[in-house]
Amino acid sequence: MHKQDAFLPYGRQSIDEEDIRAVVDVLRSDWLTTGPAVDRFEADVCAYVGAAHGVAMSSGTAALHAAMFALGIGKGDEVIVTPMTFAASANCILYQGGMPVFADVEADTLLLDPAAVEVAVTPHTRAIIAVDYAGQPCDWDALRAIADKHHLALVADSCHALGASYKGRKAGTLADISVFSFHPVKHITTGEGGMAVTQDAALAQRMRAFRGHGITTTASQREKSGAWFYEMTDLGYNYRITDFQCALGSSQIKKLDGWIDKRNRLAHAYDAALAGQDAIRPLTRREEVRHAYHLYVARTPDRDALFQRLRANGIGVNVHYVPVHLHPFYQGLGYKKGLCPVAEAAYGQILTLPLWPGMEKNDVERVITVLQAEERGKE
């Protein structure tokens, strides 16, 4: 198979020799987990986004769960969330005994619609989780106004949006707690991993204990102080992340801005090629944001046929997402089809095209060639 004919995934990691050396150095060190590389990675991410506190964990899902715990979400509490996301954004509410309340999205961006959020608020609402879908920040000013009006916590699921900004403010500083993911298809990777960041020291401390069984100190802290005694003050989980994962993250974040620029260049190439086409249209990009382009999502009325055609040509398109409330598990909880009509209509049309920093413009051209062949076939 020639290189130009190789399978082109929708996303993948980029790893270089500097990354490998960073991991190997930790493997040769005294600490493989709960050690100095974890602290360093937390500091690196906080310095990048402008947050005061960071708590690195085993996944973005773990970080979302920790956020719900830190905010005191429990039985009988409602948390408003978008349906256009990975299931973890809503599952984290259920983990704490709360109830997800799905509010619909805007048709042009598929971001959580502030007007729908306002309607969804009840006396039982405790928080809002908004997702920076595909890497584009939500309307955070509008969401903050709603949260403040109703005395709600505001959580940013920014797992798609590390490196993005909204009106000059970076993702990671736009909510009470913001969560990032470091899965291999994300902007930087630790293999698996995530982080919650906040300006609130008390929230950070609750999340930090939660990731380690609810114990108030870590092994490395006890080692430094020469103490053995510890106390478990809450029922937490083992959501720890390793030092060698964090070493990889610290190495990767040095390259983040260049990778975001590359993602934007590739996205603009898609935009230019798709301009004026009726068969497939990209989502709207807002002027006031720096889009992180975790995903390049377009809408097409012939999604399933186009998906098959692109896959047959070695192009790894995908669909993000099945609206959460349509999954069988959520249907079993009583959520009904028709709850979020905008998201449900979009689901039948959305297609994620390949986009990651290791791609080149000729990879975009390869995708566009197949799309244009589809367009010509309908003439």
C-alpha positions as CSV (number, residue, x, y, z in Angstrom):
1,M,0.0,0.0,0.0
2,H,1.5,3.4,-1.0
3,K,1.8,6.0,1.7
4,Q,-0.9,8.2,0.1
5,D,-3.3,5.2,0.2
6,A,-2.7,4.4,3.9
7,F,-5.6,4.6,6.3
8,L,-6.1,8.1,7.5
9,P,-7.6,8.1,11.0
10,Y,-9.8,10.9,12.2
11,G,-7.2,11.6,15.0
12,R,-4.1,10.2,16.5
13,Q,-1.2,11.1,18.9
14,S,2.1,12.7,17.9
15,I,5.1,11.3,19.8
16,D,8.7,12.3,19.2
17,E,12.1,11.4,20.7
18,E,11.9,14.2,23.3
19,D,8.7,12.7,24.6
20,I,10.2,9.2,24.7
21,R,13.3,10.4,26.6
22,A,11.0,12.2,29.2
23,V,9.2,9.0,29.9
24,V,12.3,6.9,30.0
25,D,13.9,9.3,32.5
26,V,11.0,8.8,34.9
27,L,11.1,5.0,34.4
28,R,14.7,5.2,35.7
29,S,13.8,7.4,38.6
30,D,12.6,6.5,42.1
31,W,9.0,7.6,41.6
32,L,6.6,6.0,39.1
33,T,3.4,7.4,40.6
34,T,2.3,10.2,43.0
35,G,5.8,11.7,42.6
36,P,7.3,14.9,41.4
37,A,6.4,14.5,37.7
38,V,2.7,14.7,38.7
39,D,3.3,18.0,40.5
40,R,5.3,19.3,37.6
41,F,2.6,18.4,35.0
42,E,-0.1,20.0,37.1
43,A,2.0,23.2,37.3
44,D,2.7,23.1,33.6
45,V,-0.9,22.9,32.7
46,C,-1.9,25.6,35.2
47,A,0.8,27.9,33.9
48,Y,-0.4,27.4,30.3
49,V,-4.1,28.0,31.0
50,G,-3.8,30.5,33.8
51,A,-5.4,28.5,36.5
52,A,-4.3,28.5,40.2
53,H,-4.8,24.8,40.9
54,G,-4.6,21.6,38.9
55,V,-5.4,18.0,39.9
56,A,-4.2,15.4,37.4
57,M,-6.1,12.1,37.3
58,S,-6.4,8.9,35.4
59,S,-8.9,10.2,32.8
60,G,-11.0,13.1,31.9
61,T,-14.0,11.1,33.2
62,A,-12.3,10.8,36.6
63,A,-11.8,14.5,36.6
64,L,-15.5,15.1,35.8
65,H,-16.4,12.7,38.6
66,A,-14.1,14.5,41.0
67,A,-15.7,17.9,40.0
68,M,-19.1,16.6,40.9
69,F,-17.9,15.3,44.2
70,A,-16.1,18.6,45.0
71,L,-19.3,20.5,44.3
72,G,-21.3,18.3,46.6
73,I,-23.6,16.9,43.9
74,G,-25.8,14.2,45.5
75,K,-29.1,12.4,45.5
76,G,-32.0,14.7,44.3
77,D,-29.7,17.2,42.7
78,E,-30.1,18.2,39.0
79,V,-27.2,19.2,36.8
80,I,-27.9,20.6,33.4
81,V,-25.8,19.2,30.6
82,T,-25.6,19.0,26.8
83,P,-26.7,15.8,25.0
84,M,-24.1,16.4,22.2
85,T,-21.1,14.9,24.0
86,F,-19.4,11.7,25.1
87,A,-21.5,9.9,27.8
88,A,-19.0,10.7,30.5
89,S,-20.2,14.3,30.7
90,A,-23.6,13.0,32.0
91,N,-22.4,9.8,33.6
92,C,-20.4,11.8,36.2
93,I,-23.6,13.2,37.5
94,L,-25.1,9.8,38.0
95,Y,-22.0,8.5,39.7
96,Q,-22.8,11.0,42.5
97,G,-26.5,10.1,42.6
98,G,-27.6,13.3,40.8
99,M,-29.9,13.6,37.8
100,P,-28.7,14.8,34.4
101,V,-31.1,17.3,32.8
102,F,-30.4,17.6,29.1
103,A,-30.7,21.0,27.5
104,D,-30.6,21.3,23.7
105,V,-27.8,22.8,21.5
106,E,-27.5,25.6,19.0
107,A,-28.1,24.4,15.5
108,D,-25.1,26.1,13.9
109,T,-22.4,25.3,16.5
110,L,-23.9,22.3,18.4
111,L,-22.8,24.1,21.6
112,L,-25.1,24.1,24.6
113,D,-27.8,26.7,24.0
114,P,-28.0,29.2,26.9
115,A,-31.7,29.8,26.2
116,A,-32.4,26.1,26.7
117,V,-30.3,26.1,29.9
118,E,-32.4,28.9,31.3
119,V,-35.6,27.0,30.6
120,A,-34.2,23.8,32.2
121,V,-33.4,25.4,35.6
122,T,-35.6,24.2,38.5
123,P,-35.4,24.5,42.3
124,H,-33.4,21.3,42.3
125,T,-30.7,22.5,39.9
126,R,-27.2,22.7,41.4
127,A,-24.8,23.0,38.5
128,I,-24.3,23.4,34.7
129,I,-21.9,21.3,32.7
130,A,-21.2,22.8,29.3
131,V,-19.0,21.1,26.7
132,D,-16.7,23.0,24.4
133,Y,-17.8,20.8,21.5
134,A,-15.2,20.0,18.9
135,G,-12.8,22.5,20.5
136,Q,-14.9,25.7,20.2
137,P,-15.7,27.4,23.5
138,C,-19.3,27.9,24.5
139,D,-21.0,31.2,25.1
140,W,-19.4,31.4,28.6
141,D,-20.6,34.9,29.4
142,A,-24.2,33.9,28.9
143,L,-23.7,30.7,30.9
144,R,-22.0,32.5,33.7
145,A,-24.9,35.0,33.9
146,I,-27.4,32.1,34.2
147,A,-25.3,30.4,36.8
148,D,-24.9,33.6,38.9
149,K,-28.6,34.4,38.6
150,H,-29.6,31.0,40.0
151,H,-26.6,30.5,42.3
152,L,-25.4,27.5,40.4
153,A,-21.9,26.0,40.0
154,L,-20.5,26.2,36.4
155,V,-18.3,23.4,35.1
156,A,-16.5,23.5,31.8
157,D,-16.0,20.1,30.1
158,S,-13.1,21.4,28.1
159,C,-11.9,17.9,27.1
160,H,-12.0,19.1,23.5
161,A,-10.6,22.5,24.1
162,L,-7.1,22.7,25.6
163,G,-5.5,25.6,23.9
164,A,-8.8,27.3,23.0
165,S,-9.8,30.7,24.2
166,Y,-13.0,32.8,24.5
167,K,-12.8,36.6,24.2
168,G,-9.1,36.4,25.0
169,R,-9.6,34.2,28.1
170,K,-8.2,30.7,27.9
171,A,-10.2,27.5,28.3
172,G,-9.4,26.5,31.9
173,T,-10.4,29.9,33.3
174,L,-14.0,30.2,32.2
175,A,-15.8,28.2,34.8
176,D,-15.6,27.3,38.5
177,I,-14.0,24.0,37.5
178,S,-12.7,23.1,34.1
179,V,-11.8,19.6,33.0
180,F,-9.3,18.4,30.3
181,S,-8.6,15.0,28.7
182,F,-5.3,13.7,27.6
183,H,-6.5,10.7,25.5
184,P,-4.3,10.0,22.4
185,V,-6.7,11.8,20.0
186,K,-6.7,15.0,22.2
187,H,-4.4,17.9,21.8
188,I,-1.7,16.5,24.1
189,T,-1.6,13.0,25.5
190,T,-0.6,11.1,28.5
191,G,-1.9,7.8,27.1
192,E,-4.9,8.0,29.3
193,G,-5.3,10.9,31.7
194,G,-7.2,14.0,32.6
195,M,-7.0,17.1,34.8
196,A,-9.4,19.4,36.7
197,V,-8.3,23.0,37.1
198,T,-9.8,25.7,39.3
199,Q,-9.0,29.0,41.0
200,D,-10.6,27.7,44.2
201,A,-8.1,26.1,46.6
202,A,-10.9,24.3,48.6
203,L,-12.3,22.7,45.5
204,A,-8.9,21.6,44.4
205,Q,-8.1,20.0,47.8
206,R,-11.4,18.1,47.7
207,M,-10.6,16.8,44.2
208,R,-7.0,15.9,45.2
209,A,-8.2,13.8,48.1
210,F,-11.0,12.2,46.0
211,R,-8.5,10.9,43.5
212,G,-6.6,9.0,46.2
213,H,-9.4,7.2,48.2
214,G,-10.4,10.3,50.1
215,I,-7.0,10.4,51.9
216,T,-5.7,13.8,52.8
217,T,-2.0,13.3,51.9
218,T,-0.1,11.4,49.2
219,A,2.7,8.9,49.6
220,S,5.3,11.5,48.3
221,Q,4.1,14.1,50.8
222,R,4.4,11.7,53.7
223,E,7.9,10.7,52.4
224,K,9.0,14.3,52.3
225,S,7.8,14.9,55.9
226,G,9.1,11.7,57.3
227,A,5.6,10.8,58.5
228,W,3.5,7.6,58.1
229,F,0.1,8.6,59.5
230,Y,-2.8,9.4,57.2
231,E,-6.5,9.8,57.4
232,M,-9.4,9.0,55.0
233,T,-11.9,11.7,55.4
234,D,-14.2,10.9,52.4
235,L,-15.1,8.0,50.2
236,G,-12.8,8.6,47.3
237,Y,-11.5,6.5,44.4
238,N,-8.2,5.4,43.0
239,Y,-8.1,8.0,40.2
240,R,-4.3,8.5,40.4
241,I,-2.1,9.1,37.3
242,T,1.5,7.9,37.0
243,D,4.6,9.9,36.9
244,F,5.7,8.6,33.5
245,Q,2.3,9.6,32.0
246,C,2.7,13.1,33.5
247,A,6.3,13.3,32.1
248,L,4.9,12.6,28.7
249,G,2.3,15.4,29.3
250,S,4.9,17.9,30.3
251,S,6.9,17.2,27.2
252,Q,3.9,17.4,25.0
253,I,2.5,20.7,26.3
254,K,5.6,22.5,25.1
255,K,4.4,21.8,21.5
256,L,0.7,22.6,22.1
257,D,0.5,26.0,20.6
258,G,2.2,24.9,17.4
259,W,-0.2,21.9,17.2
260,I,-3.2,24.2,17.7
261,D,-1.9,26.4,14.9
262,K,-1.5,23.4,12.6
263,R,-5.0,22.2,13.4
264,N,-6.4,25.6,12.5
265,R,-4.5,25.7,9.2
266,L,-5.9,22.2,8.3
267,A,-9.4,23.3,9.3
268,H,-9.2,26.4,7.2
269,A,-8.1,24.3,4.2
270,Y,-11.3,22.2,4.8
271,D,-13.3,25.4,5.1
272,A,-12.0,26.7,1.8
273,A,-12.6,23.5,-0.1
274,L,-16.1,23.1,1.3
275,A,-17.2,26.7,0.7
276,G,-20.3,26.8,-1.5
277,Q,-20.9,23.1,-1.4
278,D,-24.5,22.1,-0.5
279,A,-23.8,18.4,0.1
280,I,-21.6,19.0,3.2
281,R,-21.2,22.1,5.3
282,P,-18.9,22.8,8.3
283,L,-20.2,24.0,11.6
284,T,-20.2,27.7,12.3
285,R,-17.1,29.1,13.9
286,R,-17.6,32.1,16.1
287,E,-15.5,35.2,15.7
288,E,-14.7,35.7,19.4
289,V,-13.0,32.4,19.9
290,R,-9.7,30.6,19.3
291,H,-10.9,27.2,18.1
292,A,-8.8,24.3,19.3
293,Y,-10.2,22.0,16.6
294,H,-10.1,18.7,18.4
295,L,-12.6,17.7,15.8
296,Y,-13.6,19.0,12.4
297,V,-17.3,18.3,12.2
298,A,-19.5,18.9,9.1
299,R,-23.1,18.3,8.4
300,T,-24.4,16.4,5.4
301,P,-27.9,15.0,4.6
302,D,-26.4,11.8,3.2
303,R,-24.2,11.1,6.3
304,D,-24.4,7.3,6.3
305,A,-23.7,6.9,2.6
306,L,-20.8,9.4,2.7
307,F,-19.4,7.7,5.8
308,Q,-19.3,4.4,3.9
309,R,-17.8,5.9,0.8
310,L,-15.0,7.7,2.7
311,R,-14.2,4.6,4.8
312,A,-14.0,2.5,1.6
313,N,-11.4,4.9,0.4
314,G,-9.3,4.5,3.6
315,I,-10.4,7.7,5.2
316,G,-11.3,7.2,8.9
317,V,-14.2,9.5,9.3
318,N,-16.3,9.1,12.5
319,V,-19.4,10.4,14.2
320,H,-19.4,12.6,17.3
321,Y,-21.8,11.9,18.9
322,V,-24.9,9.8,19.5
323,P,-26.8,12.2,21.8
324,V,-26.4,10.9,25.3
325,H,-30.1,10.6,26.1
326,L,-30.6,8.3,23.2
327,H,-28.3,5.6,24.5
328,P,-30.1,2.5,25.7
329,F,-29.0,3.0,29.3
330,Y,-30.4,6.5,29.4
331,Q,-33.6,5.4,27.6
332,G,-33.9,2.8,30.4
333,L,-33.8,5.7,32.9
334,G,-36.8,7.3,31.3
335,Y,-35.3,9.8,28.9
336,K,-37.3,10.0,25.7
337,K,-36.5,10.6,22.1
338,G,-37.6,14.1,21.2
339,L,-36.2,15.6,24.3
340,C,-33.5,17.6,22.4
341,P,-34.8,18.0,18.8
342,V,-31.9,20.1,17.6
343,A,-29.2,17.7,18.8
344,E,-31.2,14.7,17.5
345,A,-31.6,16.2,14.0
346,A,-27.9,17.1,13.9
347,Y,-27.0,13.5,15.0
348,G,-28.4,12.2,11.7
349,Q,-26.2,14.5,9.7
350,I,-22.8,15.1,11.5
351,L,-19.6,13.6,10.2
352,T,-16.1,14.1,11.7
353,L,-13.4,14.4,9.1
354,P,-9.7,13.5,9.9
355,L,-7.8,16.3,11.6
356,W,-4.6,16.0,13.7
357,P,-1.2,17.8,13.7
358,G,0.6,15.0,11.8
359,M,-1.6,15.5,8.8
360,E,-0.5,17.6,5.8
361,K,-2.4,19.6,3.3
362,N,-2.3,16.8,0.8
363,D,-4.1,14.6,3.3
364,V,-6.9,17.2,3.4
365,E,-6.9,17.3,-0.4
366,R,-7.3,13.5,-0.4
367,V,-10.4,13.8,1.7
368,I,-11.8,16.6,-0.4
369,T,-11.2,14.6,-3.6
370,V,-13.5,11.9,-2.3
371,L,-16.1,14.4,-1.1
372,Q,-16.1,16.2,-4.5
373,A,-16.4,12.9,-6.3
374,E,-19.5,12.3,-4.2
375,E,-20.8,15.8,-5.1
376,R,-20.2,15.2,-8.9
377,G,-22.0,11.9,-8.7
378,K,-25.2,13.7,-7.8
379,E,-25.1,16.1,-10.7
